[in-house]
């Protein structure tokens, strides 16, 4: 276990000035990275599932598919990117084929 790093930071709060001491250790940093990795993997699974369901829907037309895609992508995390392709089937039904990529 390595030596912890200390950082003191004066903070101005409504009740007055305080001095905060932040302690950082390798162990805490490793825990934080593991937690972040789990959160990223969970978010990725949820978005893949959401986009899979969207890609298996049929739409009235191109405009309908674009509108629904835009609505579904609200709240997309900034480090995720979705590339879409609109495909017309032989039955003139429209669906969206999504390719999910992660930008970290």
N, C-alpha and C positions, 0 to 999 in steps of 0.2 A: 504494500500500500504506500503510495507516494505522499509527499508532504502536502497538506491542504493550502490552497491559495486564499488569501483574505483580501477583501476590498471594502473600504469604508466609504460611505456615500451620505452626505448630509441631505436630508429630505425636509422640505417645507410642507407641513400639513396644517389643516385648519386649527388644530389645537396647539400649534407652535413648531419650532424647529426640532428635528430628531436626527440622530446619527445612526444610520443602519450599517451593520456589519454583515457582509455577504461572505459565506465560506463555501468554497468549491473544492471538491475532492474528485479524484479519478473514479472512485466507486460511485459517487452520486452522478457524475457525468455519464458513466456506463449505464446506470439505471435509467436516466432520462432518455438516452438514445434508444434503449430497448423499448421504453414506453412509447416514444415517438414512432418507432418502427411498427409496433402493434397497431397504433392508431392509423397510420398510413395504410397498412394492409387491410384493415377493417373498412376504411373509406373506399379503397380501391375495389374491394369485393362488393360493397353496396352499390357503387356506381356501375360496375360491370353487370350486376343483376338488373338494375334499373334500365340500362341500355339494351340488354338482351331482350327484356320484355318489350321495349319500344321497337326493336328491330324485327320482332315477330308480329307486329300489328299491321293491319292493312288500312290504307288511307284512301280518301275519295279522290285525291289528286296531289300534284306536286305542291301546290300552295298549302293544302291541308297538312301535308307531311312536314313542310318547313315550319309552319306555325306551331305544330305540336312539338317538334324538336326544340324550337326556341323556348317554349314554355317549360319543357322537361329539363333543359340545361340551366335554368335559373338555380342559383345556389351551387353551381359547379365550383369546386375548390380551385384556387388560382394555380396550383401546381399540377393540375390535371388538364389534359388536352383531349378533345374528342374530334376525330375526323369523320365526316359523314359522306355517304354516297347514296343518292336516291336511285332506286332500281325499280323499273316497271316490269311487272310479270306479264306472261302471255294473256292472262285474263284481265289485263288493264287495271290491275290492282297495284297500288303503290306501297312500297315499304322502304324503310331506312336501314341501310347496312352501316353499322357503327364500328369504327376501329378505335380502340381505347389506348391511349398512350399516357405515360406518366412522365412529367417533367420535374425532376428533383434537382 
